[in-house]
Amino acid sequence: MKPESDPRRALPAVDRLAREVREADPSLPAWSATAGARRAIASARASAGLGPLGAEALGAAALAAARELARPRPARVVNATGVVLHTNLGRAVLAPGAAEAVARAAGHYGDLELDLASGERGDRLAAVAELLRQLSGAEDALAVNNNAAALLLAVETLARGREVVVSRGELVEIGGSFRIPEIVEKAGARLVEVGTTNRTHPSDYRRAAGPRTGCFLKVHRSNFEQRGFVAEVPLRELAGLAAECGVPVVEDLGSGTLVDLRSLGLPEESFAPGRLAAGADLLCFSGDKLLGGPQAGILLGRGPLVERARHNPLARALRLDKLSLAALDFTLRAQLEGRAAELPVLRQLGEPAAALEERARALAERLGKAARGRLAVALVPVRSPVGGGSLPGFELDSWAVELRGRGSAAALAAALRGAGTPVLGLVRDGALLLDVRTLLPGDAEDCQSALATVLDAGIWEPPC
């Protein structure tokens, strides 16, 4: 191709296209307009020119890229999926009091590492550790920045240069490529697999135990469950066996609660104090799942073992920041003082079906007004997982508003995701479902506004 005939020579300069972007939307900051222009030009150059739509399409692409870059992250969305601990949406919503505590910690100086009585340096984790001890009955407690960090710290503390015995049925991988074998490797320990994928017996652990054993590791199966011809060693039995062999048991619970929620139908193993009573020497779980707080990794257990973890140099690299500590402090105090209902996660998990149906009916009325006959709006009972890899196989009964029309439900869902306040629901059987269990105060109004905007602006057009 001759240079003069190369269609890429017609591409505008970045500065010129950036000016056009800002003229089209003066609210955009200069940096995003420039970056959007660069991105659009690079894409056009890779496609060997402007293409059949020409400069107009290039300008639209640059404007869309600039707006996407300028959008704050993470932005607020309406969770109408019914999944309380939706990993992609940030898992647990903090209580208003916890959010206020974060704002205070962020906007003011604080006694993060200062003992006000003595004027000397203090321990940033001491207050949270005491609250965790009071709530769980554990001898000692430690909080780090997430559950993967808590598990890494526990294994590295007990078994660096030694062996970690794990059932093959518990060598799990969860979201983000978190794999138990890789965690053990990063902790400097050697993995010893016992049993088979579906069946592991006490004798398997007994044969594997030896002078090089650092710990037995028991792992919660996040996001899946085993059924049929299966067997595993219960924690209490494993703890007894470990005591005979002279090794500690570490349990990665994944998601644990410090409030007994068995009355709501949650399985017994989700109650962290119960796992300690069953014999776990060290127990770790997430702060932003069933606990209802910020992202954190909670480590509970025997005093000497937690103390060793506390003084491990790795703990310094994994420590919590002041904002997470402020939110965790509020969350734990609320539970300790009998104010657990203030935590959105616990309130959502415990909301009765009758209340959910009433809320769904009110939402259906709002959405019916927005639809003005352009969609069929109905109430439907639904079942939703808790989410976050917390309770595989366990679902909650709920109520949803079903939106059904001649157009594609997937296209309607996409249009609502593009609303000023994005609304996320579930597409099922050719309809869009908005589950009210996970709607927060004010979300119903946003659902109505988003649907009206999408329909009135013709963003989603059903076929004639």
TIRO-26705 format. One record per residue (C-alpha): y negated, z negated, x. Coordinates in steps of 0.5 Angstrom, whole numbers, plus 500, padded with zeros to 3 digits. Each point is the difference from the previous one (the first is absolute). Last residue first. Layout:
<recs>
YZX ...
</recs>
This chain:
<recs>
508466413 502497507 498493501 493500505 500494505 493500503 497503494 494495500 501497494 508499501 499497507 494496498 503497494 506498504 496497506 496496495 506497496 503498506 494497503 499496493 507498501 499498507 495495499 504494501 507502504 505505497 507498504 504499493 496505496 505506502 496507500 506505498 498507501 505505496 505505502 506495500 497496505 493500504 498493502 493498500 494500505 493500498 495502505 493497499 495506501 506504497 504504505 507496499 498501492 501508502 506499504 503496494 498505495 503506504 507496501 500499492 499508500 497502494 502500492 499493500 503493501 496493502 505494499 497493500 504495504 504494498 504495505 506498501 501498508 505503504 505497506 504505503 497498507 496494500 494501505 500506503 493501499 501501492 501496494 504505497 498503493 503500493 497503494 498499493 496506497 493500496 498507498 494505502 501508498 495503504 494505498 499496493 493496502 503499507 495495502 500496493 508500501 499497507 497494497 504499494 506501505 497494505 500495494 507502498 502499508 497493500 503498494 507502502 499497507 498493496 507501497 503501506 498494503 496500507 504496505 500506506 493502498 498492501 504499506 497506503 493499498 499493503 496496496 506498496 503496506 494495499 505494501 496497506 506502505 500507497 492501500 500497507 505505503 496506497 493497502 503499507 503507500 493503499 496496505 506501505 500508499 492500501 501496506 505504504 507499500 504499507 505505502 497501507 500493501 507499497 503504506 498495505 505495497 497494498 500500493 507503500 503494504 496495495 504504494 506499504 499492501 498499493 505503496 498506495 494504497 497506503 496504495 497507502 494502497 496505496 496497495 503495494 504501494 506496503 505505497 497506505 494499504 502494504 506503502 507496502 503496506 505495500 502496506 506495500 503503494 504495497 500500492 495495500 495505503 503506496 498495494 493499503 499508500 501501493 502508499 508498501 500497493 499507497 493501496 502499492 493497498 503493500 503501508 492501502 500493504 494501504 500501507 502507500 503504504 500508502 504502507 505495500 501501507 505494502 501497506 506496501 500495507 506500504 505494502 506503498 502495495 493500497 500508500 506499495 497495496 493505500 505506498 503496494 493498497 497507501 506503496 505505505 500507497 505504496 500506497 505505496 495502494 493499501 495500505 492499499 494504503 493500501 500494505 507497501 498493503 502499507 504494503 500499508 505496503 496497507 500500507 507502502 502500507 505495500 504502495 500502492 503507499 507498497 496494496 496505497 505505498 505494497 494498495 501507497 496507499 501505495 497506498 497503507 505497504 501493503 496498507 494504504 498497506 493502502 498498507 493496501 493502503 496499493 499508500 507501500 501495494 494504496 504506502 506498497 497497494 496507498 493500497 499508500 494499496 503498493 507496501 506501505 506495499 505498505 503495495 506503498 502500507 500493500 495497506 501496506 495500505 501499507 497498506 494502505 495498495 504496495 496494497 493502501 501508500 503499493 495496497 494503502 503507498 502497493 493497499 497507503 504504495 497495495 493501501 494497504 503494502 500493496 504494503 504494497 503494501 505495497 501504494 499497493 497506498 493498496 498495505 503503506 496507498 494496499 500496507 501507503 494503497 496494503 503500507 499508501 493500503 502495504 493496503 496500506 496494501 494497495 504494499 499500492 499507499 506502504 498508501 505506500 498503494 494495498 496505497 494505501 498504494 501507496 507501502 503493498 496499494 502507498 507499501 500493496 497504494 506505500 504494500 497497494 500507497 508499501 502506505 504506497 507500503 502507503 495504503 501507495 505503504 504494501 500499492 501492499 499500492 503507499 498501493 498507502 493499497 496498506 493502499 497502507 495496505 499504506 503498507 497504503 492502499 500507498 496504505 505504503 503502493 493503498 499503507 507504499 498502492 493503503 503503506 506504495 494502495 496503505 506504503 502502493 493503499 500503507 505505498 505499494 505506503 501496507 494497504 504502507 506499504 504495496 499495506 493502500 499498493 503493501 496499506 494502496 502495494 501494505 494502504 495500494 504493497 498497507 493502499 499498493 504494502 495498506 494502496 501495494 501503493 495498495 497507500 506503497 499508500 494500505 504495505 506505500 495506501 498496506 507499502 501508500 494501504 502495505 507502501 498507501 502505495 507504500 499508500 503500507 507498498 500506496 502504507 497507500 495499505 505497505 505506499 507498497 
</recs>
